[in-house]
């Protein structure tokens, strides 16, 4: 099995609001923005809500 160090991953965190609720989506976007502002590469997707 191929094992890679987490440091080589281009995206470190995925943010996925699991419920289609405007309040929770707003919080998820804020979490994503805060992570990006901290220099962490994120992936945000509302597709499954």
TISE-35215 format. One record per residue: residue in three letters; x negated, z, y of N, C-alpha, C in turn. Coordinates in pm, 1 decimal, decimal comma, always signed. Last residue first. Layout:
<recs>
r_n.X_n.Z_n.Y_ca.X_ca.Z_ca.Y_c.X_c.Z_c.Y
ALA_X_Z_Y_X_Z_Y_X_Z_Y;
...
</recs>
This chain:
<recs>
r_n.X_n.Z_n.Y_ca.X_ca.Z_ca.Y_c.X_c.Z_c.Y
UNK_+2529,1_+34,9_+1899,5_+2631,4_+129,6_+1945,4_+2767,1_+67,1_+1950,4;
UNK_+2324,2_-134,7_+1836,6_+2397,7_-74,6_+1726,4_+2508,5_+19,4_+1767,9;
UNK_+2208,4_-216,2_+2083,6_+2276,2_-311,1_+1996,3_+2360,9_-250,0_+1886,8;
UNK_+2053,9_-90,3_+2261,9_+2191,3_-41,9_+2252,4_+2271,1_-124,5_+2152,3;
UNK_+1718,6_-5,0_+2261,9_+1817,5_-98,9_+2209,0_+1953,2_-30,7_+2197,2;
UNK_+1381,7_+6,6_+2361,5_+1517,4_+55,0_+2385,7_+1616,3_-49,7_+2336,9;
UNK_+1066,2_+117,3_+2287,2_+1159,7_+7,8_+2260,6_+1299,3_+66,2_+2275,3;
UNK_+763,9_+210,1_+2466,7_+891,8_+235,5_+2400,2_+966,0_+105,5_+2373,7;
UNK_+454,6_+354,9_+2522,9_+522,2_+227,8_+2495,2_+648,7_+255,2_+2414,3;
UNK_+395,1_+588,5_+2773,6_+422,4_+570,1_+2631,0_+501,0_+440,9_+2612,0;
UNK_+357,5_+668,8_+3034,5_+260,8_+577,2_+2975,4_+278,9_+553,2_+2826,6;
UNK_+549,2_+808,4_+3158,8_+438,8_+888,2_+3105,0_+334,5_+800,9_+3035,2;
UNK_+733,3_+612,4_+3205,1_+660,7_+665,6_+3320,7_+540,3_+749,2_+3278,0;
UNK_+832,5_+593,1_+2943,8_+754,0_+482,1_+3000,2_+671,8_+527,9_+3120,3;
UNK_+968,7_+839,4_+2930,1_+859,6_+809,8_+2837,1_+770,7_+698,7_+2890,9;
UNK_+1158,7_+801,0_+3132,8_+1060,8_+909,8_+3142,8_+942,0_+887,1_+3049,9;
UNK_+1306,2_+584,3_+3027,5_+1233,3_+569,2_+3154,3_+1125,7_+677,4_+3168,7;
UNK_+1415,6_+704,2_+2796,7_+1328,1_+587,4_+2785,9_+1243,3_+571,2_+2911,8;
UNK_+1572,6_+903,9_+2917,5_+1465,5_+941,4_+2824,6_+1364,9_+827,0_+2813,1;
UNK_+1750,4_+736,2_+3056,3_+1664,3_+828,0_+3130,4_+1546,5_+873,8_+3043,3;
UNK_+1879,9_+610,4_+2845,3_+1801,7_+529,1_+2939,5_+1705,8_+616,1_+3019,8;
UNK_+2005,7_+834,9_+2732,9_+1906,8_+760,1_+2654,7_+1819,2_+674,0_+2745,7;
UNK_+2182,9_+901,9_+2941,4_+2077,3_+996,0_+2902,0_+1967,4_+923,7_+2824,5;
UNK_+2347,2_+674,0_+2936,3_+2274,0_+708,3_+3058,6_+2157,8_+802,7_+3026,5;
UNK_+2453,5_+701,1_+2681,8_+2369,4_+584,3_+2711,6_+2286,3_+610,6_+2836,3;
UNK_+2608,6_+930,8_+2717,1_+2492,8_+935,2_+2627,5_+2398,7_+817,4_+2649,6;
UNK_+2800,3_+831,8_+2899,2_+2719,2_+948,9_+2933,6_+2593,0_+954,9_+2847,3;
UNK_+2920,2_+619,2_+2758,8_+2845,1_+592,9_+2881,8_+2753,8_+709,0_+2919,8;
UNK_+2886,4_+572,2_+2422,0_+2941,2_+665,7_+2519,9_+2856,4_+651,5_+2646,1;
UNK_+2852,5_+474,8_+2138,5_+2883,9_+396,6_+2258,1_+2960,7_+483,7_+2357,2;
UNK_+2584,6_+633,8_+1976,4_+2727,9_+634,8_+2005,3_+2750,9_+559,2_+2135,7;
UNK_+2311,9_+621,1_+1962,8_+2386,9_+591,7_+1841,2_+2537,6_+585,9_+1862,6;
UNK_+2058,5_+481,4_+2147,0_+2179,7_+562,8_+2158,5_+2274,2_+525,0_+2044,2;
UNK_+1735,6_+475,3_+2067,9_+1858,0_+409,5_+2023,1_+1977,1_+503,1_+2043,5;
UNK_+1406,9_+414,4_+2123,2_+1519,6_+492,3_+2175,9_+1646,4_+413,9_+2145,8;
UNK_+1099,7_+442,8_+1956,2_+1222,7_+366,0_+1973,9_+1333,4_+457,9_+2021,2;
UNK_+755,8_+463,8_+2034,6_+884,3_+532,6_+2019,5_+998,3_+434,2_+2040,7;
UNK_+534,7_+291,0_+2040,5_+518,7_+425,1_+1984,1_+652,5_+492,0_+1953,2;
UNK_+425,4_-31,1_+1984,5_+538,3_+49,4_+2032,3_+530,6_+184,4_+1962,5;
UNK_+192,3_-118,3_+1863,7_+217,1_-154,7_+2003,3_+331,8_-74,7_+2065,0;
UNK_-24,1_+78,0_+1667,1_+114,9_+34,9_+1686,8_+138,8_+1,5_+1833,9;
UNK_-270,6_+190,5_+1640,3_-266,1_+45,0_+1651,6_-124,1_-7,4_+1674,1;
UNK_-233,8_+463,0_+1604,4_-290,5_+417,3_+1731,2_-282,2_+266,1_+1748,6;
UNK_-159,7_+509,7_+1345,2_-53,5_+499,9_+1446,0_-105,5_+448,6_+1580,2;
UNK_-336,8_+314,6_+1107,6_-337,2_+426,3_+1200,1_-229,2_+404,5_+1305,6;
UNK_-184,2_+189,9_+811,7_-248,9_+168,6_+940,5_-239,3_+294,8_+1024,5;
UNK_-193,1_+98,3_+481,0_-172,3_+210,8_+572,1_-251,9_+184,5_+698,4;
UNK_-53,5_-82,5_+221,1_-127,2_-91,2_+346,6_-92,3_+27,4_+435,2;
UNK_-83,5_+0,0_-117,2_+0,0_+0,0_+0,0_-88,8_+0,0_+124,7;
</recs>
